Amino acid sequence: MSDRAVMLAKLTELEQEHAKAVAGGGPKYTDRHRKRGKLLARERIELLLDEGSPFLELSPLAAWGTDYPVGASVVTGIGHVEGVECLIVANDPTVRGGASNPWTLKKIFRANDIALENRLPVISLVESGGADLPSQKEIFIPGGRVFRDLTRLSKAGIPTIALVFGNSTAGGAYIPGMSDHVVMIKEQSKVFLGGPPLVKMATGEESDEESLGGAEMHARTSGLADYFAVDEHDAIRIGRRVVKRLNWRQHRPRASAPPKLNEEDLLDIVPSDLRIPFDPREVIKRIVDGSEFDEFKPLYGDSLVTGWASLHGYPIGVLANARGVLFSEESQKAAQFIQLANQTNIPLLFLHNTTGYMVGAQYEQGGIIKHGSAMINAVSNSTVPHLSVLIGASYGAGHYGMCGRAYDPRFLFAWPSAKSAVMGPAQLAGVLEIVARQAAASAGREFDEDSAIAMRMMVEQQIESESLPMFLSGRLYDDGIIDPRDTRTVLGICLDVIHGTEFRGAQGYGVFRL
Ligand code: COA
């Protein structure tokens, strides 16, 4: 199969997994939801957003490979409402009543972090059975952060808006409680700390849902609702009006030249066998404005490509691995380049295809650790925004030096071709075998060659499956897997978002070991 065919097959597989998230709780629960005259989570989002504007969905495969449904019963993403870039969090009530499981929480926390860091107003489209009760031990204690985040966003001056479409009970009641602006819907919103059965148990009082927490009661009596909507469409209309009156910055598209080289070719560039090197300039030139890329130090440390470009009109510095391994020269070049970007206030884009820093006596003696440390120091202390895209391998400390998830890039996406782990599966299985062989020798035991072969295969398979993007995306180690052809659009949205806040290049770093 050609590399393109392999990439297309991976994209088909990805589409099937995305379809699972879109299907929510499946036909039974979706039909029931519709029969109740309600809109689905994604329909609510679509109506809320400006017509024809893009929606950058985040973590769509959250919970993939876990015991919970793909998508984690919530939809999050960035879109335009009345020209304002907003972060949207919409419960999917067709999945276990929209209840939050551990992955729902992780997905919402990530969304809140993005909102806080990039100063995006947050719109919660609420309809949830609260905590997923069977998994309460994993969510009750950390789950409190959902409400803390909302009030901290508000303190930071970032507006929070709750449109309550249905159940928002018990802890969930604090979502409207902690939001700056609250819209409730006639005979649909249910917001109470305890429903009628719980009240009966606690105090013996007889009550009904409307008097305990209906929209009318909250709009007229308790004051928890600021706006009373007659139906879902009305709530969405009011939500849009609220955003319009926020006096928040409006997104203005920038003029830019599209790449001269065809973005369609991005499907052909990454070999299906990641051991085969490829030239990342072929990727860069298909995502940056006018395919114009001014390379920095092209003749030095040439297994890392560095240089300047613009993307959707925004200047960027790019670091892209060329032949996989990072040597001392590449590390020093990266550290210097990152400092230059900070001097000139230019965001950085990291395109990963690295097997890590070079090992071996010659390189150790040449100071690979201190040079790699300099790169990691520069990445860690750089204060211009970072974007990371895993296009190929992202192994070992190379993942860190190239601004992996733990280094807080503003956004991190993966191509279907990506793989990430502490090292490659074959290397890891081989290392384990050598260690086992040595342990047997020092204990005077015979080494069982047959079971070693079986073990090696098993470990390789396990590590391979744990290195794949869906597995990593399921664990929220990225913000989503994207079609290579969408890279420019996705990064363009991210750069729009990033430029909504002031940023300044670093004034200082950790001590560089020379
Ligand atoms: N945890 C785990 N599963 C839940 C759940 C929760 N909090 N809420 C609902 N579910 C499950 C239901 O058991 C049901 O599963 P099943 O179809 O396999 O039997 C499915 O989700 C759909 O729930 P259902 O009650 O049929 O949906 P509904 O739309 O009629 O009502 C709620 C939704 C949320 C109003 C209702 O399920 C409810 O009151 N849940 C409990 C709410 C609560 O007290 N949560 C505690 C908050 S801390």
Residues whose N, C-alpha, C, O or C-beta is under 5 A from the ligand:
A	BS01	COA	R96 G97 A99 S128 G129 G130 A131 D132 L133 P134 N167 T169 A170 G171
